[in-house]
Amino acid sequence: MERPRRPVIPVQPVAGRPSAEALARIDWRWHWATLGWAPHRLGFFLALVVLGAASLWWASVQAAPLAWWRVPPAALPPAVVHAAVMVFGFMPLFFAGFGFTALPKWLEVQPWPVRVLCAPLVLQALGWLAWLGGAMATPALAWVGLGAAWLGLGWTGALLAWLVWCSPLADRLHARLIVVAWGGGWLCLAALGLAVWRGDFALAQTLARAGLWGFVLVVFAAALHRMIPFFTSSAMPGIAARRPFWVLALMVGAAWGEAGAALVGAWWPQSAPALLLRGMLELGVGAVLLWLAGVWWRVLGLKNRLLAMLHVGFVWLGLAWVLGGAAHAWHGWQGTAVWPLAMLHALALGCMGAMMLAMVSRVSCGHGGRRLVADGLLWSLFWLLQGALLLRLAAALWPAWGAALLPWAALLWAVVVLAWGLRMGRWYGRPRADGRPG
């Protein structure tokens, strides 16, 4: 297998815009082979396929009680299927598309050829599609799919780890964090599969939660800490790029703390004092993150839509910890659990959903020869996403409304991701808009 080498990639001049004659000779039609031109094309496209399938399936499940249409009896609990695919399904494919594009530049190593990445990424995508299909048909297909996805996830993580190992640089902190979190996610997925096989569906959902905090959020934190200063300085040249490491330590430490608390709570129920302490710590983390969001707002003004989308996602990250802190403090004080899913969905839909739209769109525009702007369609989809989030949070905060609100939240989410996915998918199968390679 062809491996990246330790020497730094030689600096080459950037090709200018092709001539009018060269542009006229380009085949602008969509082709499957074009997905293999760059890692982000393949990774992002497969992620969108899994995301779209999972969102359509979940919307159909949520709408079934309203008798809008009939859904066949599930072979596995829908909540477990949903948790697994939303945490370990499309997000690692987005991370792979980003990581195999960005990490070689961060680490000054040669990138993996896309043909090397094809097998593990396609294995993950096919595995998760089989997981969804098996959940509706037969557990055997779901098991095969989960095993394939697990193998693909580990294979992808090994390829990322090799890039880190090959780097001659001393500063590999962000890349190492991504690889460590990836390994933890791989172990969580293995344990989730074992829990489902044993019929312990509550533990399976706990492991999915641990993966969301300890794997997905940590990768987000490392990537954002590395990239947001770059995004900001490129969009607003007058702003100096800063990267305070205490912010990264706070986010990663708090994320791993939540993952650990979820796993410990699965075997040892937390006492009232422990819940109160956890709630106070979560409120403190949320307050610091919201303060940082306020500072960012005052400094940047957020006239740039892409930066505004990232900022709103960061605000929801702080609000997620505030919601969780309030819920755990109340549980410890009064002995009654409240809002069990509010923190989770503020994080997943509010923070990660907004940042996914912003970062994937930004990378796709930058590597697709397009302007680095959020146009009217993307901006509208972003605010529709906020609507889906508010509906989902209302269902979590007021459970009596859940049956009425959940189908609409799921359908609105499906509309957002399908519209966005169709647009992005058209880009990935066609040449760059400026005619340059890549």
Secondary structure as UniProt FT lines:
FT   HELIX           20..25
FT   HELIX           32..37
FT   HELIX           39..63
FT   HELIX           64..66
FT   HELIX           78..88
FT   HELIX           90..107
FT   HELIX           114..136
FT   HELIX           139..166
FT   HELIX           173..198
FT   HELIX           201..211
FT   HELIX           212..217
FT   HELIX           218..235
FT   TURN            237..238
FT   HELIX           245..267
FT   HELIX           272..300
FT   TURN            301..302
FT   HELIX           305..334
FT   TURN            340..341
FT   HELIX           342..345
FT   HELIX           346..353
FT   HELIX           354..366
FT   TURN            367..369
FT   HELIX           376..397
FT   HELIX           399..401
FT   HELIX           402..428
FT   TURN            433..434
//
